Amino acid sequence: MSKGFVITIDGPAASGKSTVARRLAYEMGLQLLDSGAMYRAVTLLTLERGIGISEIEKLASVAELIGNNLRIVMEKGDRVRILFGSRDITEEIRSADVGKFVSPVSAVPEVRAQMVRAQRNMALAGGVVAEGRDMGSTVFPDACVKIFLDALKQERVRRRYIELIEKSKDVTIEEVEKEIEMRDSIDSSRSASPLRIPDGAIIIDTTNMTVEEVISSIKQICANKGCG
């Protein structure tokens, strides 16, 4: 793959972005750019350091630190490890506290500016599958292929609930629904890079599709565009 080759996968929470992006990157031999993990890492360090949401300079400094030191490592299959320096934070960034605060932290324009810089630098090294909420609209507006995954809210709630239960998280489906609604609201209404369908993106409704079907569709789109 040539340098700068980018496939973007955007969409709301629990639309299937992370699973699809991991599998697609692995099967196509591309680097994974998990923007959600990057923002969660910023949130993790923010909480650990007791930084408030109004402390903009400190938030930006943490974001810069993450941008310069975070590694997303693909392992056998589609397993991924998130490393901050030598520290493995793969599980820590999935905690309930991080999930609660990641949207407010990621809505801070100064944080997003640092993340966009880091994400664009990642793509310089080679082809990437970039997943998030503003990959095709803001970070990589000239991406070769832009995908927007969506699903009915009740299906997204069901998926996230099952994911958390399988990880032994003590949650109710009502709590998960509230979290999804909150994230949808913050992500779509923030002033910096709000969630929207990127220009030129192909929309895939994953409500009644398997992961394999979604990946197959994206591969065909890439082939039709000569991007893979």
N, C-alpha and C positions, 0 to 999 in steps of 0.2 A: 504494500500500500504506500502511496506517496505521502509526503509530509502535508499536513493540513487537511487530509481526507477526513471528513466529519459526517457522521449520521447523528442527528439529534432526535431524542425521544422525550417529549414533554407531555404533561397531563396533570390532573389533580391527584390528591393523595389516594393511594390504594387503587389506582387505575391499572396497575400491573407494570409500571415503568421499570422498577428495579429488577424484577425477575426477568423481564424480557431483555433489558439492556445487558445484564450479566450473561445470559445465554447467547445472545446475539454476538457480543464481543468475543466470547470464547470460541464460538463456532466459526466466526469470520477472521479470527486471529488479530483482533484489534484491541487497542488499549481501552479500558473502561474509565469513563469520567463520571463518577457518582457525585453529583453536586449536592444531593441531599446529605450524604455522608460528610461532605466538607462543611456544610452549615451546621450539622449536628456536632461536629468536632469543635467548631467555634463555640457553640452553645455549651458543650461539656466544659471547656476551659473557662468560659465566662462564669458558670456556676461554681466551679472549683475555686475560682479566685474572688468570688463574691462581688463581681462587677454588676452594677445596676444597668438597666436598659437605657437610662438617661446619660450614662457615662460614655459618650460617643467616642472620644479619643482612645479610651482604654479598649472599647469594643473593636475599633478599627485596628489597634495594635495586635490584639489577639487574632483577628482575621488575617492580618499580614503574616503573623507567626505560623498560623495553620497553612496558609497558602505557600509558604516557603519550605515547610517541613513535613507535610502530609504526603503519604504514599498509598496508592490503591493497588494492591497486589492480587493478581488473578492466580489462583491455584488450580490443581487438577480438577477437571469438571468445570463447574461455574462458581466454585467457592471463592469468596473474596475476603481478604484481610485488610483492615484499615490501620495503618501505622502512623503514629506521630513520633518522628524520630525512631527510637528503638522500642517505643511503647506501643503495645497492641491494644487499640481502643475499640476493636470491632464490636464487642458486646456492650461496652460502657456507653457508646453513643446511642444505643437502642433503649436506654432506661426510660422509665415513665417521666422522670423530671426533665430529661432532655427533650422528650416528645412534647411536653407541655410548653416549653419555652422556645423551641426552635423557630416557630413562625414569627414571634415578635423580634427575636434577634436577627433573623434573616431579612426582616423588613427594613432594617436600618440601612439607609443608602450608602453610608461609609463602609459598612460591612460588605455589602454587595459589590461595591467598587473594587475592593481588595480581592474578592472571590472571582470576579470576572477577569481581572488581570491574571490571576493564577490559572484559571481554567483555559484561557487562551494560550498561555505559555505551555500548558500540558499538550495541547494539540500540535504545537510546533515540532514535537519529537516524532510524530507519526500519526497514522490513522487512529481515530477514536470513535467510540459510541458514547455520546454525551447525553445523560439523562437528568431531567430536572423539571423546572417550571418556567425557565426563561432561556433555555438553551438555543432554540431556533429563533426566538423573537429578539433577544438581546445579545447573547454571548457569541453565537455563530449564525448571524443572519444570512450568510452566504453558504451555509452547509449544503453538501451535495444532495442529501436526502433529509427532509424534515417530517417527522411523524408526531402526531398528537393522539395519544391514547386516552380514551374516556370509557366510562361505564356508568350505569345507573347508580345512584347514591346507595340504595339498599344493598347492591352487590358489592360496592366498595367497602361498606361497613362490615358485611359478612366476611369478606376476605381479610380485612385487618383484624377482626375479632378472632378468626381462626388462627391467624399468624401469631397473635399474642398468646392465645391459649396454648398453642403448640410449644411456645417458649416458656410455659409455666407462669405467665403473668396473671395476676389476680385482677381481672377486669370484668365488667358487665358489658353486654352489647349496647346498653343505653349510654354508658360512658364512652364507648368507642364512637358511637354516632355523634355525640356532642363534640368529641375531639375532631372528627372529620368535618363537621359543620363549621367549627371554629377555624380550622386550617383553610378550608375553602374560602371563608369570608376574608380572612387576613390576606391570603395569597392573591385573591382577585381584586382586592381594594387598595393594596399598598401603593404608595406613590412611585417607588422604585421598582421597575421591571415587574409589573403585575402579571399574574397568570393570564395568558390569552392564547388563542390559536395563532401560531406564527403565520406570516404571509407565505403562501406557497406550501403550507403543510398539508399532508394527507391525514385525514381523520380516520381512526380505526376504533370502532366501538367494541370493546372487549367483553361486554356483559355476558355473552353466550359463546365465547371463544375459548379454546384451550391455549395454553402458552405456545404449544407447538404450532397451532394454526396462526397465531399472531406473528411468530418468528418467520414462518414460511411466507406470509404475506409481505413482510418487510424485506425479506431476501429477494422476492420477486420484484418489488418496487425498486430496489437497488440495481438489480439486473437490467430492468427496463430503462433506468436512467444512466446506465453505464458506470455505476458507482460500486462495483464489487463483482 
